Amino acid sequence: MSNSDEILEEPTPVASVRPGLPRPGRPRWIYHPALIPRRGNRFEGRGLGAAWLRLTTLFYGPSSDNLVKVGRKFRTKGLVITVAGAGNRVEIGDDVSFSGRIEVRGFGLTVKIGDRCDAKRTRIIAADAGVGIGDDCLIAAGVHIRTSDMHVIVDRAGGERVNPPRAVVVGTGVWIAGEAALLKGAGVPDGCVVGFRSVVTQVFDETDCVLAGVPARVARRGIAWTR
């Protein structure tokens, strides 16, 4: 899977005071738009699409030193980005069309979307772990990508957490069909297709495969798909 190293690394420690973070979906009045620079939060990008996204990119009030960066020829039909925490980065490549919602909640996280990707009504929740999507990916409507269960589950006997957050990494040239879900720790290699309403819960290592089912398994090998 390409461009995954920085996503899979442990989040970079941040010197800023760690504010208490809201849960995803909280009212937007506790956020401020990227149009109003505060606490070192920044938005970088040019063009009409980026200008519109600047209005719908929201930083949680106490958050600091976060960056949202958008490449050339970005297009959107209603993307909302919310960022809570410090030292996080959201990077969207060139010639990307994206609608839906991206929520980042944590410290030192990276959400990276490659060039020439097309996503419709997609929801990404990066909580305490990052998300990486390679170039030339097609993401159909209703897809959910999340790095955490959001609630902590612990073993009663030992007390250790049994459901820690883990990064999600998607390779280059991947097609994710409608209403599929990529959960914490999911890895989809280059050239793969994720079937309709499938649930990916593990890292796969074979390229050019169809991954389908709940949980997803390799359903066919040696495939190619066209946009």
C-alpha positions as CSV (number, residue, x, y, z in Angstrom):
1,M,0.0,0.0,0.0
2,S,1.5,3.3,-1.0
3,N,2.1,6.5,1.1
4,S,1.3,4.7,4.3
5,D,4.4,5.2,6.4
6,E,3.4,8.5,8.1
7,I,-0.1,7.3,8.6
8,L,0.9,4.1,10.4
9,E,3.5,5.9,12.6
10,E,2.6,6.8,16.2
11,P,1.1,10.3,16.4
12,T,3.7,13.0,16.9
13,P,3.7,14.4,20.5
14,V,2.4,17.9,20.6
15,A,3.6,20.5,23.1
16,S,0.4,22.4,23.2
17,V,-2.0,22.1,26.0
18,R,-4.3,19.1,25.2
19,P,-7.9,20.4,25.3
20,G,-10.7,18.2,26.1
21,L,-12.2,17.0,22.8
22,P,-15.8,16.9,21.8
23,R,-17.4,13.8,20.4
24,P,-17.9,13.8,16.7
25,G,-21.2,15.3,15.7
26,R,-21.4,17.8,18.4
27,P,-23.1,21.2,17.6
28,R,-21.1,23.4,15.2
29,W,-21.3,26.4,17.4
30,I,-18.4,25.2,19.5
31,Y,-16.2,25.4,16.3
32,H,-14.9,28.4,14.4
33,P,-14.5,28.4,10.6
34,A,-11.0,28.3,8.9
35,L,-11.9,31.8,7.5
36,I,-11.1,33.1,11.0
37,P,-7.4,32.3,11.9
38,R,-6.9,31.4,15.5
39,R,-4.4,29.5,17.7
40,G,-2.2,28.7,14.8
41,N,-4.9,26.7,12.9
42,R,-4.3,27.1,9.1
43,F,-6.0,26.5,5.8
44,E,-4.0,26.3,2.6
45,G,-5.4,26.1,-0.9
46,R,-6.4,28.1,-4.0
47,G,-9.3,28.1,-6.4
48,L,-13.1,28.2,-6.1
49,G,-13.4,24.7,-4.5
50,A,-10.8,25.5,-1.9
51,A,-12.4,28.9,-1.2
52,W,-15.7,27.2,-0.6
53,L,-14.1,24.5,1.6
54,R,-12.5,27.2,3.7
55,L,-16.0,28.2,4.7
56,T,-16.9,24.7,5.7
57,T,-13.7,23.7,7.5
58,L,-14.2,24.1,11.2
59,F,-11.7,24.0,14.1
60,Y,-12.8,23.2,17.6
61,G,-12.4,26.3,19.9
62,P,-9.4,25.3,22.1
63,S,-7.6,23.4,19.3
64,S,-4.3,24.7,18.0
65,D,-1.6,24.3,15.3
66,N,-3.8,22.2,12.9
67,L,-3.4,22.4,9.1
68,V,-5.9,21.7,6.3
69,K,-4.2,21.7,2.9
70,V,-6.0,21.4,-0.5
71,G,-4.4,20.7,-3.9
72,R,-5.2,22.2,-7.3
73,K,-8.6,21.7,-9.0
74,F,-10.4,20.6,-5.9
75,R,-14.1,20.2,-6.3
76,T,-16.8,19.7,-3.6
77,K,-20.5,19.3,-3.3
78,G,-20.8,19.8,0.4
79,L,-17.6,18.6,2.1
80,V,-17.4,19.6,5.8
81,I,-14.2,19.1,7.7
82,T,-14.0,19.4,11.5
83,V,-10.8,19.2,13.4
84,A,-10.4,19.0,17.2
85,G,-7.0,18.6,19.0
86,A,-3.6,19.9,18.1
87,G,-0.9,19.3,15.5
88,N,-3.2,17.5,13.1
89,R,-3.0,17.6,9.3
90,V,-5.6,17.0,6.6
91,E,-4.0,16.9,3.1
92,I,-6.1,16.6,0.0
93,G,-4.3,16.1,-3.3
94,D,-4.7,17.6,-6.8
95,D,-7.8,17.1,-9.0
96,V,-9.9,15.6,-6.1
97,S,-13.7,15.6,-5.9
98,F,-15.1,14.9,-2.5
99,S,-18.4,15.3,-0.7
100,G,-19.4,14.2,2.8
101,R,-17.6,14.7,6.1
102,I,-14.1,14.4,7.4
103,E,-13.7,14.5,11.2
104,V,-10.3,14.5,12.9
105,R,-10.1,14.1,16.7
106,G,-6.7,13.7,18.3
107,F,-3.1,15.0,18.4
108,G,-0.5,14.8,15.7
109,L,-2.7,12.8,13.3
110,T,-2.6,12.8,9.5
111,V,-5.5,12.3,7.1
112,K,-4.1,12.1,3.6
113,I,-6.1,11.8,0.4
114,G,-4.2,11.3,-2.9
115,D,-4.5,12.8,-6.3
116,R,-7.4,12.3,-8.7
117,C,-9.7,10.7,-6.1
118,D,-13.5,10.9,-6.3
119,A,-15.6,10.4,-3.2
120,K,-19.4,10.9,-2.8
121,R,-21.1,11.3,0.5
122,T,-18.2,9.6,2.3
123,R,-17.6,9.9,6.1
124,I,-14.2,9.7,7.6
125,I,-13.7,9.7,11.3
126,A,-10.0,9.8,12.3
127,A,-10.0,9.5,16.1
128,D,-6.6,9.0,17.7
129,A,-5.2,7.3,14.5
130,G,-4.7,8.5,10.9
131,V,-6.2,7.7,7.6
132,G,-4.3,7.4,4.3
133,I,-5.9,7.0,0.8
134,G,-3.7,6.6,-2.3
135,D,-4.1,8.2,-5.7
136,D,-6.8,7.4,-8.3
137,C,-9.3,6.0,-5.8
138,L,-13.1,5.8,-6.3
139,I,-15.3,5.9,-3.2
140,A,-19.0,5.4,-3.7
141,A,-21.9,6.9,-1.7
142,G,-22.4,6.0,1.9
143,V,-18.9,4.7,2.6
144,H,-17.7,4.9,6.3
145,I,-14.0,5.0,7.3
146,R,-13.2,5.1,11.0
147,T,-10.1,4.5,13.1
148,S,-11.7,4.0,16.4
149,D,-14.8,2.5,18.1
150,M,-15.0,5.8,20.0
151,H,-15.8,4.0,23.3
152,V,-13.2,2.2,25.4
153,I,-13.6,-1.5,26.1
154,V,-11.4,-3.0,28.8
155,D,-10.7,-6.5,29.9
156,R,-12.2,-6.9,33.4
157,A,-9.5,-9.2,34.7
158,G,-6.4,-7.4,33.4
159,G,-7.7,-3.9,33.0
160,E,-6.1,-3.3,29.6
161,R,-7.9,-1.8,26.7
162,V,-8.9,-4.4,24.1
163,N,-10.1,-2.0,21.3
164,P,-7.3,0.5,20.8
165,P,-7.6,2.9,17.7
166,R,-5.6,1.9,14.6
167,A,-4.9,3.6,11.3
168,V,-6.8,2.8,8.1
169,V,-4.7,2.7,4.9
170,V,-6.1,2.5,1.3
171,G,-3.7,1.9,-1.6
172,T,-3.6,3.3,-5.1
173,G,-6.3,2.7,-7.6
174,V,-8.9,1.2,-5.1
175,W,-12.6,1.2,-5.7
176,I,-14.8,1.1,-2.6
177,A,-18.4,0.3,-3.4
178,G,-21.5,1.9,-1.8
179,E,-22.1,1.7,1.9
180,A,-19.0,-0.3,2.6
181,A,-17.2,0.2,5.9
182,L,-13.4,0.3,6.6
183,L,-12.9,0.0,10.4
184,K,-9.9,0.5,12.6
185,G,-6.8,-1.4,11.4
186,A,-8.2,-1.9,7.9
187,G,-5.7,-2.1,5.0
188,V,-6.8,-2.3,1.3
189,P,-3.9,-2.9,-1.2
190,D,-3.4,-1.3,-4.6
191,G,-5.9,-2.2,-7.3
192,C,-8.5,-3.8,-5.1
193,V,-12.3,-3.5,-5.1
194,V,-14.3,-3.5,-1.9
195,G,-17.8,-4.9,-2.4
196,F,-21.1,-3.3,-1.7
197,R,-21.8,-3.1,2.1
198,S,-18.7,-5.1,2.9
199,V,-16.9,-4.5,6.2
200,V,-13.1,-4.5,6.1
201,T,-11.6,-5.2,9.6
202,Q,-8.0,-6.3,8.8
203,V,-5.0,-5.6,6.7
204,F,-4.9,-7.5,3.3
205,D,-1.7,-8.0,1.5
206,E,-2.7,-9.2,-2.0
207,T,-3.1,-6.5,-4.7
208,D,-5.8,-6.6,-7.5
209,C,-8.4,-8.6,-5.5
210,V,-12.1,-8.3,-4.8
211,L,-12.7,-8.0,-1.0
212,A,-16.3,-8.8,-0.1
213,G,-18.4,-9.9,2.8
214,V,-18.9,-9.2,6.5
215,P,-16.2,-9.4,7.5
216,A,-14.5,-9.0,4.1
217,R,-12.5,-11.8,2.6
218,V,-10.7,-12.3,-0.7
219,A,-13.5,-13.2,-3.1
220,R,-11.6,-13.1,-6.4
221,R,-7.9,-12.6,-7.4
222,G,-6.2,-11.1,-10.4
223,I,-8.8,-8.4,-11.3
224,A,-8.7,-5.0,-12.9
225,W,-11.4,-2.4,-12.9
226,T,-12.1,0.8,-14.9
227,R,-13.7,4.1,-13.9
